[in-house]
Amino acid sequence: MHARNCRFPPLLTAINPTPPPPVATAATHKMLPFNSNRGGCYIPRTKPDEGRDTVRSLGFNKYKIQPKVRLTSSEMFRCYADVMRMFVLVVVPLQFVSYPSIKMIGIQTGLPLPSVWEILSQLGVYFMVEDYTNYWLHRFLHGKWGYDKIHRVHHEYTAPIGFASPYAHWLEILILGIPTFLGPAIAPGHMITFWLWIVLRQIESIETHSGYVCYG
């Protein structure tokens, strides 16, 4: 066995080619937004108001794009509930076809594990493919028909928060899921790389919708 394969016995059990990978993929895809606070920053919290106070105490308020806009706890909960409803109705059913799809396009779920260089090079491809295709699909959704029929749901929260990152019409979830999975379909790698890609893509989306600009 390759040396790097001996370091991750629990991980090897998790990526054994059995039904758990789709379950883990779904959990990876949807749990990140729910670990963010009111602004989408990664700070543990138990209540929205506690998360807001934590952000304020750390001095993040000066980076808030719309400092005068504050969502109530009921608005936060409605966003959370709607996202979870879409998760159950749209994302969970997709997991029934995700595993055979992953095997069909050639994503590996066993040994050997990928090298760091392999992971980084494939992630680079995934980001470029996703950025290009997401731009054109997003542009279509901002056309008259696409916006009126689909994309307007996503813009109900005019002051974005981390929770609102996956808040969208069910058809938009499917449409904008294409750029995320197109890269792995073009350059299939290992399930570890795929999971890491989903995590990074979710972090990018949450940061974009956080309502804060901490750079530039």
N, C-alpha and C positions, 0 to 999 in steps of 0.2 A: 504494500500500500504506500502511496506517495506520502512523504513526510507531512505535508500540510493537511492531509486527510485524517491524521491521527489526533488532531487537536480539537475536533468538534464532534465528539460522539453524540451528545444530545441533538446537535444540529442535523447530523446525518439521519437520525431517526425522524426528525421533522420533515426532511425533504425526500424521504423514501417514497417511490412512486406509487402512492396510494391516495385515496380521496382527500386526506387532510390538506394538500397544497391549495385547492380552491378555497377551502374554509379559511386558511391563513391569509390567502390573497385578499379575500373579502374583508377580513378583519384589518389587515394592513391598510387597505384602501379607505376604510371608513372611520377608523378609530382616531386618526390624527386630528381631524377637526374638533372632536369632542374633548381633546386634551388641551385646547386653547382657551384663553380667557376672553373677555369682552372684546379685546382688540385683536385677537388672533395670535398673541404672543404665547410662547410655550412656558407658562408659569402654572404650577399645580394650584388648583383651587377647589373649593367645595360649593361656593355660591358665586353668581355673577358679580355681586357687589364687592366680594372679597377680591376677585380678580381685578376689578376696576381700581380698588384701593391699592393693590400691589403695584399695578402699572403706574399709578400716580406717585407712589412713594419712591419708585425707581427713576422718576424723572422722564418717563416716556411721553407724557402729555404734550410736551413741546413738539413732538414729532407727529402728532395727530393731524390728519388732513382737514377734518371738520371738527374742531375742538368744541364747538357749541352744540353739537348734535350728540345726544345721549339716548340710547335705547333703554326702554324699561325692561324689567325682568320678565314681564309677560310677553313682550315682543321677542326677547331672546328665546324664551321657551317655545313660542310658536314656530320660530325658525328651526329650532332643534327638533321639534316634533314633526314638522313637515319634511325635514331632511331624513329623519329616521323612517318615515312612512315611505318615501321614495326608495330608501335603502332596502326595505323589506319587500316592496312591490316590484322593484326593477333590478337591483343589484343581486339580491339573493337568488332569484330565479336564473340569472345568468350564470351562476356558479355551477349549475347542473350541466352546462355545456362547456364551461371553461376548461375543465381537465382534459377532455378529448381534444379540444382545440389546441391546448398547450402541447399535447403530444403530437398533434398533426403538424404543427409548424416547426417542431424540432427542438423545443426547449427541454433541456436535460434536467432530470430530477434525482439523479444519483451521483455516484463517483465517476471520475475525479472532480474535485471542486475547482472552480476557475481561478486563474492567477489574478493578481491585482491588476496587471496590465490589461488582461482580457476584459475584466470588469470595467475599468476606466474607459477603454476604447469603445466598448459597446454602449456604455452610458453616454458617451459623446455623440454617437450616432443617434441614439434615442432622443436626446435633447434637440438635435438639429432637425430630425424628421418631425418631431412633435411641434416644434416652434413654427416650422413652415406650414404644415398642414392645418394646425390650429388657427393660424392667422387667416387663411382663406375660408375655413368653415365659420370662424367667428365673424368674419366680414359678411358672409352670407346671412348669418343670423341677425346682423344689424341692417339688412335690407328691409324694405317695407313688409313683405310677406313673412320673412323669417322672424322679424321682431314682433309683429302683431300677433302671430300665431304661436310662437315658441319662446323667444328670448326675453320678452317683457317680464316674464315671471322672475327671472334671475335678477332683474333690475328693480324689483319691488323694494329692495333695501338700498335706498340711494346713498346711505352712509354705510359702507360695507363693514362687515365684521368677519372674523375667522369662521364662525358657524355658517355664514352665507356662502362660503366658497362652493359647496356642492348643492346649494339651494337653487333648483332649476326645474323646468318642465321635464317630464319623463323622457320626451323625445330628444331634448337637448343633452341629457345624460348619455343617451346612446350615440348621438351624433359626435359630441366632443370626446367620447370615449375612443373613437376611431384613431385620432392622432396619438393617443397614449399607447395603444396596442399595435400601431402600425410599425413602429421601430423594432420592437421585439419580433414581429412577424418577418421583417426584412432581414434582420441580423439576429437570429435566435441564439441565445446563450444558455446560461444555467438559471435554475429557479432562484438561486441566491441573487443573481444579477437582476432578475425580474422583480423580485420583492424590493430590492434596494431602489430600483427605478420607480416603483409605485410610491415608496416612501418619499423620495426626493421630489417627485412630481406633486405629491400632496402638499409638501412643505412649501414648494414654490407657489402653488395655488392659494394656500392659506396666507402666505406673506403678501401676495398680490391683493387679496381681499381684506387684509387686516385693518385698513384705514389709517395705517401709519407709514411714514416714509422716513427711515432711519439712515438714509445715505443720500449722497448727491447734494 
